[in-house]
Amino acid sequence: MNAESHDVNPLHGWKQRFTPVPPSVPHARRAAGAALRAWGLDKGSAGLVLLVLSELATNAVCHGRVPGRYYEVRIAYDAEKMVGVEVSDPREGRPLLAAPAPEDESGRGLAIVDALAEAWGIRERIVGKTVWARIRL
């Protein structure tokens, strides 16, 4: 994990790749949840991290999908107060913080991340991009 992007000096780290299909999002959430529990995060803190992870993973599946390529989820925890979440996908382009109409059924993912994370951003990669979030517990 790139410490410059989210300022988390990780004592604990976890990463896994997933096929970019909708059922992979709850799978990523369950797998990451197991790591967070093993690190001793309380249920409320883990739920906050997993909500951010879910929104970023859903964006990777819906907007970052490239046939034959995976997306990757990484989590870093400093064992005190900070968790970093990164989701990397192979598609070029920067996601936008949208302002959907009340009747729109989608488009709120990054607004949720923006509301819950202390900071978040996008880092270009050789192939694709990484969207990261820093969550203070």
Salt bridges, closest charged atoms under 4 A:
ASP7 OD2 - ARG134 NH1 2.94
GLU72 OE2 - ARG17 NE 3.45
GLU72 OE1 - ARG74 NE 2.85
GLU86 OE2 - HIS6 NE2 3.44
GLU86 OE2 - ARG123 NH2 3.37
ASP89 OD1 - LYS129 NZ 2.71
GLU118 OE2 - ARG134 NE 2.73
GLU118 OE1 - ARG136 NE 2.57
GLU124 OE2 - ARG94 NH1 3.28
